[in-house]
Amino acid sequence: MILEIDYGSTRLKWRLLEASSARLVAEGAVSTVQALLPQLRAAGCLSIVYCRACSVRNAEDNKQLSCLLEKHYGVVTQYAQSVKQLAGVTNGYLQAEKLGVDRWLAIIAGYTQLKHACVVIDCGTAITVDYVAADGQHLGGCIAPGLNILARALSSGTQLQLEHELLTAAVGKLGTSTQIAVAAGIQAMLRGFIQEQIDTAKDVLGPMFSVICTGGDSLWVCDAIDNMVIDKDLVFTGLAIACPYGAKE
């Protein structure tokens, strides 16, 4: 089996692929590294021939993950890195390694799939927006707090608690309760942010570009943009490009 890991700031997503065909066998998500092994065992994972990971965590967290997998499966985890150029894309950061690796992998995957100017949006803990020109030049991007961060920021000084399901529900423009009013306000803020990014894309990319979106809240953002492509596995697709598995004879 090939194990793929997307180790984000709030959860660890994983996928198991057949080594010979890259066919998806199982997938899941956990909130702690310790919870990963039980899920892998429940999925019938007896052996791993290759492990590749996208991680935005610190060195100590990555070490803990690596040690766990090496101890139980005897595999060394390969971590993707942000580099200056890869798969026809040129990193737009002045220091290429400073670009978040999850953003870099999503950019790589998005451009590889579309092969023309595009806007890559990742709707996770934060919402990141990156612009790629038709020739593969990454022009830079923008980062804003996601739905849950905005909700927590408001609730930290009040007694108000909002469920994530309400934040992504179709609440309308005017709320008839405080919770619905707050959800409507947060949605309006983010819709305005997304619309401004599309206006910026028209300025820097011209009229011909595509929008591709990934992340847990991508379905909600889709409602704010016409003709957007959603790919929930965009980071994993980029990870396979950055850390390809070479089968040994």
Summary of the structure (lengths in Angstrom):
residues: 249
radius of gyration: 19.2
end to end distance: 15.6
largest distance: 65.1
contacts: 785
relative contact order: 0.15
helix: 39%
strand: 24%
